[in-house]
Amino acid sequence: MRKFRVTASITCTCSTACAQETTSGECCSFPFEYKGKTYDSCTMVDGNRPWCSLTPIYDKKRRRDCRKYTCLG
């Protein structure tokens, strides 16, 4: 039996012009502040999935899970 390694290229097409989308299609706000620390990308702090804030200063009602792929241009 032969084994083959398959690689794939995934292109992300975002519905909006933002650097990082949430799973619900909203734009993350970077940088954002959470518990006194500034984040420039999605974080897993206090969560089990990468997440971001939709506002410059964290608001628990405006926290969303990040999309798996970062959008380009």
N, C-alpha and C positions, 0 to 999 in steps of 0.2 A: 504494500500500500504506500503510495506517495503522499507526502504531506506538503501542502502549499501554504505560503503565507499570503494573505490577501490584505491589501491596504486600500483604503478608500479616502476620497477627498470629500469633505462636507462643506457646502457653501451655505452660509447663513444669510437669509434675506429678512431684514427687519422691517416691520411696518412703520417705524419711525426713524428719524435721523438721530439716534443717540448711540453713545459708546457701549452701553450695556442695557439690555432689555430685561424685564422681569418675565416670569412665566405667564403673566396676564397681559403682556404687551406694553407695559408702561416703562418710562425711562427712569433708571436709577439716578439719584442725585449724588454726584461726586464733586468734591469730597463731601462726606457727611460726618457728623460728630456723634459718637455713641459712648456713653459712660466716660466722658473726658478724653477720649482718643479719637483722632481723625483717621478716616478710612478713605482710600483712593480707589478701592475696588471692593467686590463682594467679599463678605466675611462669613465665617462659620462660628464666630464667637457667640456663645449662648444659644446655639442652634444646631440642628443636625443636617442642614442643607445650606449651601451658600445663599446669602440674602443681602439685601441693600435697603437703604432708606430712600423714600421718594422726596424727602425734604432735607435741607442742609443740616438741620439739627434733628436727631432721631425723635420720631413720634410713633409709639407702638401701633397706632391705627394706620400708619403709612409705611409699614415694613412689608416687603414682598420677597418671595423667592426669586433668585436670579435664574435667567435662562442659561442652559448649559453652554451655549456658544456665545462668544463675544462678537458683536456685529462690527463689520469693517466699513468705514467710510460711509 
